[in-house]
Amino acid sequence: MSADAEKFDEEKFDAGAVSPAALPTLLSVMFINLLGFGIVVPLLPFYGKSFAAPTWQISLVFSAYAIGAFFGEPFWGRLSDRIGRKPILISTVSGNCLCYLAMAFAPNVYFAVFARILGGLMSGNGSVIQGYIADVTPPGERSHKMSLLGAAFNIGFIVGPALGGLLANPAAGHAGFRTPFFVCSSLSAVCVLGLSLFVKESRVHIDRFSHQPSRWAVLGHAFTHPAIMRLMLVTFLAGCAFTGIESIFGLWTQARFEWGPRQVGSAFAVVGIVAAICQIWLTGRLSKRYGEARMLALGMGVTALFTALQPFSLGALTIVPFLALTAFGQSVAWPNVSALISRNVDHQHQGQYLGLNNAMGALSRVIGPSCAGLLFSGVSVNAPFFFAGALVVPAIAFALAARRRTQEAEKAN
């Protein structure tokens, strides 16, 4: 047994603290987060137009969520290390419930932007969920459990847009968007009930009055730690690449092949299905057999290859498979980042470091689409794909370097 596993068994794990319903409930929270996101995002252009908002304000409504998540992830992760995971999860999901109601009754676009920032802040609880799983899962099993979170993420993003389209009625003006927000708010309320009834606190040995390092100390340590720094760079670079491609994919298919919303939506549905299947049945098994860092590097390699090949597509027969294989690479890679970070930090502060990593992901969702849009309009319609493939190449090197550092640290312990 590794030093990490021994430490886990002796200091952290208490089987009595884990309810059999805890994991399904946490997966439901992640699913609801992304279901709400998926329901709302395709409607935002029409929602913004219902206020007679100009294009730049509609774009601000889009980016406001990621801005909120950027600040929420490290804040909630740090706070959950100190006072426990359960109260933070209940508080953030309750806040998200209220933010959806605020969006339903927003009197103007500025209030909607404010509500979206708060919604992103409250939905930035992924690090708390990851921290809970790391608290109660042996190191060797974490990549599998993290991959289930990724599957919940993808399923929510598959179901959300379809449900949002069915529930919205743009012809009714601003009031026609209230029903989707009411549904999102109600689902969040159900999650709060599930968290209250079925999730026991995982921080069973927490010292609520223990000293915590300052935010700046944690940030400094993260950026100087040889493994954590590289893993966060993987998150940022690969996140910029993939979100950039997502943001211009519809425009690219329209420019190259005259696709419309229906074809683009179908392509993304295939991506979501492939990603969910991989994360439920493959990612954990592959990581356990071949190692988390090795699968992280392999997943990044697959992502880089098929992203760079996409401009050479001849039509749907190549576009969709290339996109699906890119999603496969992402699905194999992403859960291992969180698992590796949790192995490289003190278990008392896992939430803080996972939150910083998720904040890097949120930042990539702001920067990636902006860079892709500039390249698409200023260089060529294919330029974002070549740029994204190039971004992922150094991420492969960082993943391999993180593997060496992790192995060295485990041997030293």
ChimeraX attribute file (.defattr): number of C-alpha atoms within 10 A of each C-alpha:
attribute: neighborCount
match mode: 1-to-1
recipient: residues
	/A:1	6
	/A:2	12
	/A:3	13
	/A:4	17
	/A:5	14
	/A:6	13
	/A:7	14
	/A:8	19
	/A:9	14
	/A:10	9
	/A:11	11
	/A:12	21
	/A:13	19
	/A:14	16
	/A:15	10
	/A:16	9
	/A:17	15
	/A:18	16
	/A:19	16
	/A:20	10
	/A:21	14
	/A:22	21
	/A:23	19
	/A:24	17
	/A:25	21
	/A:26	25
	/A:27	20
	/A:28	23
	/A:29	28
	/A:30	26
	/A:31	24
	/A:32	26
	/A:33	29
	/A:34	22
	/A:35	26
	/A:36	28
	/A:37	21
	/A:38	23
	/A:39	27
	/A:40	24
	/A:41	17
	/A:42	16
	/A:43	18
	/A:44	16
	/A:45	17
	/A:46	20
	/A:47	27
	/A:48	23
	/A:49	17
	/A:50	19
	/A:51	17
	/A:52	13
	/A:53	17
	/A:54	11
	/A:55	12
	/A:56	9
	/A:57	17
	/A:58	21
	/A:59	15
	/A:60	18
	/A:61	25
	/A:62	21
	/A:63	20
	/A:64	22
	/A:65	26
	/A:66	25
	/A:67	21
	/A:68	23
	/A:69	29
	/A:70	27
	/A:71	21
	/A:72	29
	/A:73	31
	/A:74	28
	/A:75	22
	/A:76	26
	/A:77	30
	/A:78	29
	/A:79	17
	/A:80	27
	/A:81	24
	/A:82	21
	/A:83	16
	/A:84	24
	/A:85	28
	/A:86	19
	/A:87	14
	/A:88	20
	/A:89	26
	/A:90	19
	/A:91	14
	/A:92	21
	/A:93	27
	/A:94	19
	/A:95	19
	/A:96	27
	/A:97	26
	/A:98	22
	/A:99	25
	/A:100	27
	/A:101	18
	/A:102	22
	/A:103	23
	/A:104	22
	/A:105	16
	/A:106	18
	/A:107	12
	/A:108	15
	/A:109	22
	/A:110	15
	/A:111	15
	/A:112	25
	/A:113	23
	/A:114	19
	/A:115	25
	/A:116	27
	/A:117	26
	/A:118	24
	/A:119	29
	/A:120	27
	/A:121	25
	/A:122	29
	/A:123	30
	/A:124	31
	/A:125	31
	/A:126	27
	/A:127	29
	/A:128	30
	/A:129	26
	/A:130	25
	/A:131	30
	/A:132	24
	/A:133	21
	/A:134	27
	/A:135	25
	/A:136	19
	/A:137	20
	/A:138	18
	/A:139	18
	/A:140	17
	/A:141	16
	/A:142	27
	/A:143	30
	/A:144	25
	/A:145	22
	/A:146	25
	/A:147	28
	/A:148	25
	/A:149	28
	/A:150	23
	/A:151	27
	/A:152	25
	/A:153	24
	/A:154	27
	/A:155	23
	/A:156	24
	/A:157	25
	/A:158	24
	/A:159	18
	/A:160	25
	/A:161	22
	/A:162	15
	/A:163	17
	/A:164	25
	/A:165	15
	/A:166	11
	/A:167	17
	/A:168	21
	/A:169	18
	/A:170	16
	/A:171	11
	/A:172	10
	/A:173	14
	/A:174	20
	/A:175	15
	/A:176	16
	/A:177	25
	/A:178	21
	/A:179	16
	/A:180	24
	/A:181	24
	/A:182	18
	/A:183	19
	/A:184	25
	/A:185	25
	/A:186	16
	/A:187	20
	/A:188	26
	/A:189	19
	/A:190	17
	/A:191	25
	/A:192	20
	/A:193	15
	/A:194	19
	/A:195	22
	/A:196	15
	/A:197	13
	/A:198	17
	/A:199	22
	/A:200	17
	/A:201	18
	/A:202	25
	/A:203	24
	/A:204	15
	/A:205	12
	/A:206	15
	/A:207	13
	/A:208	11
	/A:209	8
	/A:210	8
	/A:211	8
	/A:212	14
	/A:213	11
	/A:214	10
	/A:215	13
	/A:216	9
	/A:217	11
	/A:218	17
	/A:219	17
	/A:220	12
	/A:221	14
	/A:222	22
	/A:223	16
	/A:224	12
	/A:225	16
	/A:226	17
	/A:227	25
	/A:228	27
	/A:229	19
	/A:230	26
	/A:231	28
	/A:232	27
	/A:233	19
	/A:234	31
	/A:235	25
	/A:236	25
	/A:237	21
	/A:238	30
	/A:239	27
	/A:240	29
	/A:241	30
	/A:242	26
	/A:243	21
	/A:244	25
	/A:245	23
	/A:246	15
	/A:247	16
	/A:248	20
	/A:249	20
	/A:250	19
	/A:251	19
	/A:252	20
	/A:253	19
	/A:254	15
	/A:255	11
	/A:256	14
	/A:257	13
	/A:258	11
	/A:259	16
	/A:260	12
	/A:261	12
	/A:262	8
	/A:263	15
	/A:264	16
	/A:265	15
	/A:266	13
	/A:267	19
	/A:268	20
	/A:269	20
	/A:270	17
	/A:271	22
	/A:272	24
	/A:273	18
	/A:274	20
	/A:275	28
	/A:276	26
	/A:277	17
	/A:278	22
	/A:279	30
	/A:280	20
	/A:281	14
	/A:282	17
	/A:283	29
	/A:284	26
	/A:285	15
	/A:286	16
	/A:287	23
	/A:288	15
	/A:289	9
	/A:290	10
	/A:291	16
	/A:292	29
	/A:293	26
	/A:294	19
	/A:295	25
	/A:296	31
	/A:297	27
	/A:298	19
	/A:299	24
	/A:300	29
	/A:301	23
	/A:302	20
	/A:303	30
	/A:304	28
	/A:305	19
	/A:306	21
	/A:307	26
	/A:308	20
	/A:309	16
	/A:310	20
	/A:311	18
	/A:312	10
	/A:313	15
	/A:314	11
	/A:315	12
	/A:316	14
	/A:317	9
	/A:318	14
	/A:319	18
	/A:320	19
	/A:321	17
	/A:322	22
	/A:323	23
	/A:324	23
	/A:325	20
	/A:326	26
	/A:327	27
	/A:328	25
	/A:329	25
	/A:330	25
	/A:331	29
	/A:332	28
	/A:333	31
	/A:334	25
	/A:335	28
	/A:336	29
	/A:337	24
	/A:338	28
	/A:339	25
	/A:340	22
	/A:341	23
	/A:342	23
	/A:343	21
	/A:344	21
	/A:345	18
	/A:346	11
	/A:347	19
	/A:348	19
	/A:349	20
	/A:350	26
	/A:351	34
	/A:352	28
	/A:353	28
	/A:354	29
	/A:355	29
	/A:356	24
	/A:357	28
	/A:358	27
	/A:359	28
	/A:360	23
	/A:361	26
	/A:362	28
	/A:363	20
	/A:364	24
	/A:365	24
	/A:366	21
	/A:367	18
	/A:368	25
	/A:369	23
	/A:370	17
	/A:371	17
	/A:372	28
	/A:373	19
	/A:374	13
	/A:375	18
	/A:376	18
	/A:377	11
	/A:378	10
	/A:379	11
	/A:380	11
	/A:381	20
	/A:382	17
	/A:383	18
	/A:384	29
	/A:385	27
	/A:386	17
	/A:387	20
	/A:388	26
	/A:389	24
	/A:390	18
	/A:391	20
	/A:392	28
	/A:393	19
	/A:394	18
	/A:395	25
	/A:396	23
	/A:397	16
	/A:398	23
	/A:399	28
	/A:400	21
	/A:401	17
	/A:402	28
	/A:403	22
	/A:404	14
	/A:405	18
	/A:406	20
	/A:407	14
	/A:408	11
	/A:409	14
	/A:410	13
	/A:411	10
	/A:412	8
	/A:413	9
